[in-house]
Amino acid sequence: MSRVIVQYKVWPEQAGHNENLIRAVYAELAAAKPDGFRYATVKLDDGVTFVHIAEQSGPGDNPLTKLAAFAEFQRGIAERCEEPPVVRQATLVGSFRLFSGD
C-alpha cells in the first residue's frame, strides 16, 4: 500500500485555472476507473494552497501518469506555483471511511 501527499501553493491569479485542470483529471479518472486507486484534492482556506492525497493498494505504476489530463495539469505547474509541490510518503495512523480498509 502506498500513500502520497502533495502540497503546493499557486499564485492567486492561477487558483481558478489550477482547479479547472484538477477537475479534468477527476473526469478522466472517473472514466478510467483504475483499480486499487483512491485520490482526493482539497484547497485550503487561503484559497491558493492545494493538497492532493493518493492511495494505491496494488502494484504497478501510478495511474495518474497514464492520463492526458494529468499531463496537462503538470505542464506549466512551475509557473502556476508560488511554492512548488512537496511530495511526501505517508503512513496511515487512523482514518474514518476515508481510505481503503476503513
MOGIUR-V160980 format. One record per helix or strand of 2 or more residues. SS is the DSSP state (H for helix, E for strand). FROM is the first residue (numbers start at 1). LEN is the number of residues. If there is no record, write none. Layout:
# MOGIUR-V160980
ss:SS from:FROM len:LEN
ss:SS from:FROM len:LEN
This chain:
# MOGIUR-V160980
ss:E from:2 len:9
ss:H from:12 len:21
ss:E from:37 len:7
ss:E from:49 len:8
ss:H from:63 len:4
ss:H from:68 len:7
ss:H from:77 len:4
ss:E from:81 len:9
